[in-house]
Amino acid sequence: MDFDPQVDQLIECFNTLFLESLNTELVRGDGEPIYLPADADYPHHRIIFAHGFFASALHEIAHWCVAGPKRRQLEDFGYWYKPDGRTEEEQAEFERVEVSPQAYEWILTVSAGRKFHFSADNLSQGLGASDSFKEAVLNRVHQLLDNGMNPRLKALSEALRTLYAVEPLSVDQFQLESYSCAS
């Protein structure tokens, strides 16, 4: 695995914003990603992302940004998740619940000056992100840009744009023709 120095920058940026204010830290993990709320053994909520991958960190942060206060008290925010190997019906449900997280991830990815890839997260079935899913994510991004982002997403987007010298976000930066699908 190649070392990405921007991962450490992202961890520092996130933790500077949210460790003290929301008792949440971003942690490089060795295995599968997971969100763990604070407990008797560990005083901080932890967003643990997979294998030091920048994109995994942004995806897990996006889920955290979507989750409300009650969900942030639950392991993995209490979300349903069925791993790789979902049926078409299960994949449709996955896409339904992933619209906002992937829209948030797209915003954070562009804020960091990187290229976003849709994730269908179902490699063994060969089901990539559907066109309707990509359209729904794009529409959600446009809604967020037009109507305003929640405070956590906005603060991190602004911090990333400052860190990576990225211009202010506009709807023109978010077009389906510009982005690919990672199955």
C-alpha distance (Angstrom), angle and dihedral (degrees) to the residues before:
residue distance angle dihedral
M1 . . .
D2 3.79 . .
F3 3.78 116.3 .
D4 3.81 112.5 -118.6
P5 3.82 110.3 -157.1
Q6 3.80 90.0 -162.3
V7 3.81 89.2 68.6
D8 3.80 90.3 68.8
Q9 3.81 89.6 46.6
L10 3.80 89.7 51.8
I11 3.81 92.1 49.2
E12 3.79 91.2 49.6
C13 3.80 92.3 46.1
F14 3.80 93.7 49.2
N15 3.80 95.0 43.8
T16 3.81 92.0 47.6
L17 3.80 89.1 55.2
F18 3.79 101.5 39.4
L19 3.81 115.0 16.1
E20 3.77 94.9 82.9
S21 3.81 99.9 24.4
L22 3.83 98.2 47.1
N23 3.82 101.4 11.8
T24 3.81 89.9 -119.5
E25 3.78 127.8 130.7
L26 3.77 134.0 -171.1
V27 3.81 112.5 -130.1
R28 3.80 130.8 -170.6
G29 3.81 107.7 -126.9
D30 3.78 134.0 -160.8
G31 3.79 98.4 -144.9
E32 3.78 139.0 22.5
P33 3.80 117.7 -18.1
I34 3.78 119.4 -100.7
Y35 3.79 140.2 167.7
L36 3.78 115.1 -134.9
P37 3.80 121.9 -172.4
A38 3.79 119.3 -140.0
D39 3.78 114.6 -84.2
A40 3.80 141.3 166.7
D41 3.81 90.6 -72.5
Y42 3.81 98.9 46.1
P43 3.83 124.6 30.0
H44 3.83 99.2 -152.8
H45 3.78 134.9 62.5
R46 3.81 107.4 -114.8
I47 3.78 132.2 -148.9
I48 3.78 101.2 -162.5
F49 3.79 112.5 -168.2
A50 3.80 128.6 -161.8
H51 3.79 124.5 -88.5
G52 3.80 96.8 -32.3
F53 3.81 92.9 -66.5
F54 3.81 115.1 156.9
A55 3.82 92.0 -147.6
S56 3.81 91.4 51.3
A57 3.80 89.9 52.0
L58 3.81 91.7 52.0
H59 3.80 91.9 46.8
E60 3.80 93.0 51.3
I61 3.81 91.4 44.3
A62 3.81 88.3 52.0
H63 3.81 90.5 56.3
W64 3.81 88.6 50.0
C65 3.81 91.0 50.5
V66 3.81 90.6 51.6
A67 3.82 94.9 47.0
G68 3.77 117.7 91.9
P69 3.82 125.0 -138.7
K70 3.82 95.1 -84.2
R71 3.80 94.3 48.7
R72 3.80 90.2 48.9
Q73 3.80 87.2 64.5
L74 3.84 91.5 59.9
E75 3.79 129.4 78.9
D76 3.80 108.1 -100.3
F77 3.83 85.5 -0.9
G78 3.82 88.9 -77.4
Y79 3.81 90.3 -79.6
W80 3.78 124.2 157.4
Y81 3.75 112.1 -114.8
K82 3.76 130.5 174.8
P83 3.78 113.4 -176.0
D84 3.77 129.4 -129.1
G85 3.80 113.0 -42.2
R86 3.81 99.5 58.7
T87 3.79 120.9 161.3
E88 3.81 119.6 -119.5
E89 3.82 89.5 -96.7
E90 3.81 92.2 49.4
Q91 3.79 89.5 46.6
A92 3.81 90.2 53.2
E93 3.83 89.1 53.1
F94 3.81 90.0 47.6
E95 3.79 90.1 53.1
R96 3.80 91.7 47.4
V97 3.81 92.8 56.7
E98 3.82 94.5 39.0
V99 3.82 98.1 59.7
S100 3.80 96.8 91.8
P101 3.82 96.8 37.2
Q102 3.80 91.4 51.1
A103 3.80 91.7 45.2
Y104 3.81 89.1 52.7
E105 3.80 90.1 45.6
W106 3.81 90.8 51.1
I107 3.81 90.4 53.1
L108 3.80 91.8 48.5
T109 3.80 92.3 45.6
V110 3.81 92.9 52.9
S111 3.82 88.8 43.7
A112 3.81 87.6 58.1
G113 3.80 91.9 49.2
R114 3.79 94.0 -111.3
K115 3.78 135.8 125.5
F116 3.80 116.9 -102.2
H117 3.80 122.8 -136.4
F118 3.78 123.0 -165.2
S119 3.76 112.2 -124.6
A120 3.77 122.9 -147.1
D121 3.81 88.8 174.6
N122 3.80 92.7 -152.7
L123 3.79 106.1 105.2
S124 3.80 99.5 156.3
Q125 3.80 93.2 57.2
G126 3.78 93.7 47.8
L127 3.80 90.3 -130.5
G128 3.76 110.2 145.9
A129 3.76 124.0 -167.7
S130 3.77 108.4 -64.1
D131 3.80 121.4 -121.4
S132 3.80 90.0 -117.0
F133 3.81 90.0 53.5
K134 3.80 92.2 50.5
E135 3.82 90.1 49.0
A136 3.81 91.2 49.1
V137 3.81 91.3 50.6
L138 3.81 91.4 47.9
N139 3.81 91.0 49.0
R140 3.82 90.2 50.3
V141 3.83 90.8 50.7
H142 3.81 90.1 51.5
Q143 3.83 90.4 48.7
L144 3.80 90.6 52.1
L145 3.80 92.6 48.3
D146 3.81 92.5 46.2
N147 3.82 99.0 40.8
G148 3.80 102.7 29.2
M149 3.77 136.1 -96.5
N150 3.77 126.7 -100.9
P151 3.82 113.0 -94.8
R152 3.83 96.6 -101.9
L153 3.80 94.3 49.6
K154 3.79 92.1 44.0
A155 3.81 94.3 48.7
L156 3.80 93.5 49.0
S157 3.81 93.5 43.3
E158 3.80 90.3 52.5
A159 3.81 92.6 45.9
L160 3.81 92.0 49.4
R161 3.79 92.5 47.4
T162 3.81 89.2 52.1
L163 3.81 92.8 45.6
Y164 3.81 94.2 49.2
A165 3.83 97.8 32.6
V166 3.80 93.9 -118.4
E167 3.81 120.5 164.9
P168 3.82 119.6 -113.7
L169 3.78 112.3 -74.9
S170 3.79 121.5 -98.6
V171 3.79 134.1 173.8
D172 3.81 88.5 -109.3
Q173 3.81 89.2 70.8
F174 3.80 90.8 60.7
Q175 3.79 113.7 66.9
L176 3.79 128.9 139.8
E177 3.79 94.1 -132.4
S178 3.80 89.3 62.2
Y179 3.78 97.2 54.2
S180 3.76 133.4 65.4
C181 3.77 133.6 -149.7
A182 3.80 123.7 -112.3
S183 3.79 108.1 -161.7
